[in-house]
């Protein structure tokens, strides 16, 4: 399965050097891919800018207005964790657009799968609020576009960031057309994601939280994927899988306390790839979330 890479240097323009979520984390990834020759070996996918209509598939106008107001004032803090600089709104639209373009190009068969090397990340952004380093929920917007434009009836979102994707959960809490599966350290920021949080109304049972204690290693994560997630995905039969790919569960990450190894991440990604191959013609897009060892 060939993986297209979505990347644009403009993702570096949303930057505050003193903040953990700064441009350095993406520079480090791109540098490593260049040094190993993988960046040139893999097909490239040009991100586009998400439209206002696409953003509105998930987010309310108040969130957009708040970010724009901060940007127009020259930047600042949305909350204690989340900053904007003058370029941030344009970069957020491009980050969302990377997920949209990747999802559409995979859906139409142009690429087998894709990985979005994009930022700012997105899975904490709720329909109403930017938070947790996140401005727009890139994965949630992509899921909605696949459903509305490409006739995808069921999407699975797999989130292995160390923090719970509260924004993604909120977006699909009552919606059975999206299966949300999350592994995360609990209790930890943002304080959501207890195993008992399972969706509501028609969406009851399509939110699944594997709330893990600190210091879990590869074995615990693969057990969750094999014993809990795999049967659920097989029963759900998604037509497309989106991955909120956070690497802050890694044993070297400075912001959290999980102990996944690099090989552990390979194992998790391999399982998701196998689900996509077996269940939905390989339709699979990974979108970068956290990860701060750089």
C-alpha positions in Angstrom: 0.0 0.0 0.0 1.6 3.3 -1.2 1.2 6.2 1.2 1.0 9.7 -0.2 2.4 12.5 2.0 0.5 15.8 2.4 2.8 18.6 3.4 3.3 22.3 2.9 6.0 24.7 4.3 3.2 27.1 5.3 2.4 24.7 8.2 5.5 26.2 9.8 4.0 29.7 9.9 1.8 28.9 13.0 4.6 29.1 15.5 5.5 30.1 19.0 9.0 28.9 19.8 8.4 28.6 23.6 5.3 26.5 23.1 5.5 22.7 22.9 3.3 22.7 19.7 5.7 24.8 17.6 7.1 24.5 14.1 10.1 22.6 15.3 8.1 19.4 15.7 7.2 19.3 12.0 10.7 20.4 10.9 12.1 17.4 12.8 9.7 15.0 11.0 10.5 16.4 7.6 14.2 16.4 8.3 14.1 12.7 9.3 12.1 11.8 6.2 14.6 13.7 4.0 17.6 12.1 5.6 16.2 8.6 5.1 15.1 9.3 1.5 11.4 8.6 2.3 10.2 12.1 1.5 11.4 11.9 -2.1 10.4 8.2 -2.5 6.7 8.7 -1.6 4.1 10.5 -3.7 3.3 14.0 -2.6 -0.1 15.5 -2.2 -0.6 19.3 -2.2 -2.9 20.5 0.6 -5.6 23.0 -0.2 -7.4 25.6 1.9 -10.6 24.5 3.5 -13.6 26.6 2.6 -16.0 28.3 5.0 -18.7 25.9 4.0 -16.4 22.9 4.8 -15.4 24.3 8.2 -19.2 24.8 9.0 -19.7 21.1 8.5 -18.4 20.7 12.0 -17.8 24.1 13.6 -20.1 26.9 14.7 -19.6 30.5 13.6 -18.6 31.6 17.1 -15.4 29.5 17.0 -14.4 31.0 13.6 -15.1 34.6 14.8 -13.1 34.1 18.0 -10.0 32.8 16.1 -10.3 35.6 13.5 -10.6 38.3 16.2 -7.4 37.0 17.9 -5.6 37.0 14.5 -6.8 40.4 13.6 -5.4 41.7 16.9 -2.0 40.3 16.0 -2.3 37.0 17.9 -2.7 36.0 21.5 -4.1 33.2 23.7 -7.4 31.5 23.2 -6.9 29.6 26.4 -4.0 28.8 28.7 -2.8 26.1 26.2 -3.8 27.5 22.8 -2.1 30.4 21.0 -2.6 32.1 17.7 -0.2 34.3 15.7 -1.1 36.5 12.6 -0.7 33.5 10.3 -2.7 31.0 12.4 -6.1 31.2 10.7 -4.7 30.7 7.2 -2.6 27.8 8.5 -5.5 26.2 10.3 -7.6 26.3 7.1 -4.7 24.8 5.2 -4.3 22.1 7.9 -7.9 21.2 7.7 -7.7 21.3 3.9 -4.8 18.8 3.9 -7.1 16.3 5.6 -9.9 17.1 3.2 -7.7 16.8 0.1 -6.1 13.6 1.3 -9.5 12.0 2.1 -10.9 13.0 -1.2 -7.9 11.8 -3.2 -8.0 8.5 -1.5 -11.8 8.2 -1.9 -11.5 8.8 -5.6 -8.7 6.3 -6.0 -5.9 8.7 -6.8 -3.9 7.3 -3.9 -4.0 4.1 -1.8 -3.7 6.0 1.5 -2.2 9.2 2.8 -0.5 10.7 5.8 -1.0 14.4 6.5 2.1 16.1 8.0 0.1 19.1 9.0 -0.4 21.4 12.0 -1.9 22.8 14.0 -3.5 19.6 15.3 -7.2 19.2 15.6 -8.8 16.5 17.8 -9.4 18.8 20.9 -11.3 21.4 18.8 -15.0 21.0 19.6 -17.8 22.3 17.4 -17.9 25.4 19.6 -14.4 25.8 21.0 -10.7 25.9 20.0 -8.6 24.4 22.7 -5.7 22.1 23.6 -3.3 23.4 20.9 -6.1 22.8 18.3 -7.9 25.4 16.2 -10.0 23.3 13.8 -10.9 19.6 14.0 -9.2 18.4 10.8 -10.3 14.8 11.1 -13.9 15.6 12.0 -14.3 18.0 9.0 -12.8 15.3 6.7 -15.3 12.7 7.9 -18.2 15.0 7.3 -17.0 15.9 3.8 -16.6 12.2 2.9 -20.2 11.6 4.0 -21.7 14.6 2.3 -19.7 14.8 -1.0 -18.6 11.2 -1.6 -21.5 9.1 -0.3 -19.5 7.5 2.5 -22.2 6.3 4.9 -20.0 5.0 7.7 -16.6 6.3 8.9 -14.3 5.0 11.6 -12.0 7.4 13.5 -9.1 5.7 15.3 -7.4 8.1 17.8 -4.1 6.9 19.4 -3.0 10.3 20.7 -2.1 10.2 24.4 -4.8 12.8 25.1 -8.4 12.1 24.6 -9.9 13.6 21.5 -12.8 15.4 23.2 -13.6 17.5 20.2 -14.0 14.6 17.9 -16.1 12.8 20.5 -18.3 15.9 20.9 -18.8 16.2 17.1 -20.2 12.7 16.7 -21.6 12.0 20.2 -25.1 11.3 18.9 -24.2 10.2 15.4 -24.1 6.4 14.6 -22.5 7.1 11.2 -19.1 7.7 12.8 -17.4 5.1 15.0 -15.0 6.9 17.3 -12.3 4.7 19.0 -9.7 6.2 21.3 -6.8 5.0 23.4 -5.5 7.7 25.8 -3.9 8.2 29.2 -6.6 8.7 31.8 -7.1 10.8 33.9 -5.1 13.4 31.9 -5.9 16.4 29.8 -8.6 17.3 28.9 -10.2 15.2 31.6 -12.7 13.4 29.3 -12.6 10.0 27.8 -13.7 7.7 30.7 -14.6 4.2 29.5 -18.2 4.9 30.4 -18.5 7.7 27.8 -20.1 5.8 25.0 -22.3 8.2 23.0 -25.9 9.0 23.3 -29.3 8.8 21.5 -28.8 7.1 18.1 -25.0 7.3 18.7 -25.0 5.2 21.8 -22.3 2.6 21.5 -20.4 4.2 18.6 -18.0 6.1 20.9 -15.5 3.7 22.5 -12.9 5.0 25.0 -10.0 2.8 26.1 -9.0 4.9 29.1 -5.6 3.6 30.1 -3.5 4.3 33.2 0.0 5.8 32.9 3.0 3.7 32.0 1.2 1.3 29.6 3.5 -0.3 27.1 3.2 -2.0 23.7 1.5 -5.1 25.0 -1.4 -3.1 26.6 -2.0 -1.0 23.5 -2.0 -4.0 21.1 -4.3 -5.9 23.5 -6.8 -3.0 23.2 -6.5 -2.9 19.5 -6.8 -6.7 19.1 -9.4 -7.6 21.8 -11.6 -4.5 21.8 -11.2 -2.4 18.7 -10.8 -5.1 16.1 -14.1 -6.9 16.8 -15.9 -3.5 16.9 -14.5 -2.3 13.6 -15.2 -5.7 11.9 -18.8 -5.5 13.1 -19.3 -1.8 12.2 -17.8 -2.3 8.6 -16.7 1.3 7.9 -16.2 2.5 4.4 -13.3 4.7 5.3 -10.9 5.0 8.2 -9.4 8.2 9.5 -6.6 8.1 12.1 -5.9 10.9 14.6 -2.2 10.0 14.7 -0.7 11.4 17.9 2.8 10.2 18.9 2.8 11.6 22.4 2.2 8.1 23.8 5.8 7.4 22.9 8.1 6.5 25.8 10.3 9.5 25.0 7.6 12.1 24.9 8.1 14.8 27.6 4.4 15.8 28.0 2.9 12.4 29.0 3.6 9.2 30.8 2.8 6.3 28.4 5.5 4.0 27.2 4.8 3.0 23.6 7.9 2.2 21.7 8.5 3.0 18.0 7.8 -0.6 17.2 4.6 -0.4 19.2 3.4 2.5 16.9 4.3 0.4 13.9 2.2 -2.4 15.2 -0.8 -0.1 15.8 -0.6 1.5 12.4 -0.3 -2.0 10.8 -3.4 -3.2 12.5 -5.4 -0.1 11.2 -3.9 -0.7 7.7 -5.1 -4.3 7.9 -8.6 -3.2 8.9 -8.8 -0.8 6.0 -7.6 -3.4 3.6 -10.0 -6.0 4.8 -13.1 -3.9 5.3 -13.0 -0.7 3.2 -10.9 -1.2 0.0 -7.8 0.3 1.8 -9.4 3.7 2.3 -7.2 5.1 5.0 -5.9 8.6 6.0 -3.6 9.4 8.9 -3.6 13.0 10.2 -0.9 14.2 12.6 -2.0 15.2 16.1 0.4 15.4 19.0 4.0 14.3 19.6 6.6 16.5 21.3 9.9 14.6 21.4 11.8 16.5 18.7 
